[in-house]
Amino acid sequence: MCRNIRQLHNFEPPATTQEVQDAALQYVRKISGSTKPSQANAEAFEQAVAEVAAATQKLLDHLTTNAPPKNREEEAAKARARAQARYAA
C-alpha cells in the first residue's frame, strides 16, 4: 500500500470528508502515475477521484467492528516511532 494512504476505519472521531477525498486523490495519483494530469486527462482524473472517494465513503459507512475506536494521536505517535526506527542511521 502507498505510505501516503492512511487507514480511515475505526477512529474516533470518524474520518472526515476531506480525509476520504485526500486518500482518493493519493490513490488515483498512484495508479495513474501522475500527480497533475494533462488537460486532456483532467476530467477523467477528477471523475476517478470523485468515484473512488464515493466508494471509500460507502465502504467506511458499512464497515463494522467490535474493536474499540482508535485514538488518532496515539496512532500518529506510533507511526512517528516506526518512521524514526526505519530511518535511524
Contacts in CASP RR format, 6 or more apart in sequence:
PFRMAT RR
TARGET T0000
AUTHOR 0000-0000-0000
METHOD contacts of the structure
MODEL  1
MCRNIRQLHNFEPPATTQEVQDAALQYVRKISGSTKPSQANAEAFEQAVA
EVAAATQKLLDHLTTNAPPKNREEEAAKARARAQARYAA
2 26 0 8 1.000
2 27 0 8 1.000
2 30 0 8 1.000
4 26 0 8 1.000
5 23 0 8 1.000
5 26 0 8 1.000
5 27 0 8 1.000
5 30 0 8 1.000
6 19 0 8 1.000
6 23 0 8 1.000
7 75 0 8 1.000
8 15 0 8 1.000
8 19 0 8 1.000
8 20 0 8 1.000
8 23 0 8 1.000
8 56 0 8 1.000
8 60 0 8 1.000
9 15 0 8 1.000
9 60 0 8 1.000
9 63 0 8 1.000
9 65 0 8 1.000
10 63 0 8 1.000
10 65 0 8 1.000
10 67 0 8 1.000
10 69 0 8 1.000
10 70 0 8 1.000
11 69 0 8 1.000
11 70 0 8 1.000
11 71 0 8 1.000
11 72 0 8 1.000
11 75 0 8 1.000
12 69 0 8 1.000
12 70 0 8 1.000
12 71 0 8 1.000
14 60 0 8 1.000
15 60 0 8 1.000
17 57 0 8 1.000
20 53 0 8 1.000
20 56 0 8 1.000
20 57 0 8 1.000
20 60 0 8 1.000
21 49 0 8 1.000
21 53 0 8 1.000
23 53 0 8 1.000
23 56 0 8 1.000
24 49 0 8 1.000
24 50 0 8 1.000
24 52 0 8 1.000
24 53 0 8 1.000
24 56 0 8 1.000
25 49 0 8 1.000
27 52 0 8 1.000
28 45 0 8 1.000
28 48 0 8 1.000
28 49 0 8 1.000
28 52 0 8 1.000
29 35 0 8 1.000
32 41 0 8 1.000
32 45 0 8 1.000
32 48 0 8 1.000
34 41 0 8 1.000
34 45 0 8 1.000
37 44 0 8 1.000
37 45 0 8 1.000
END
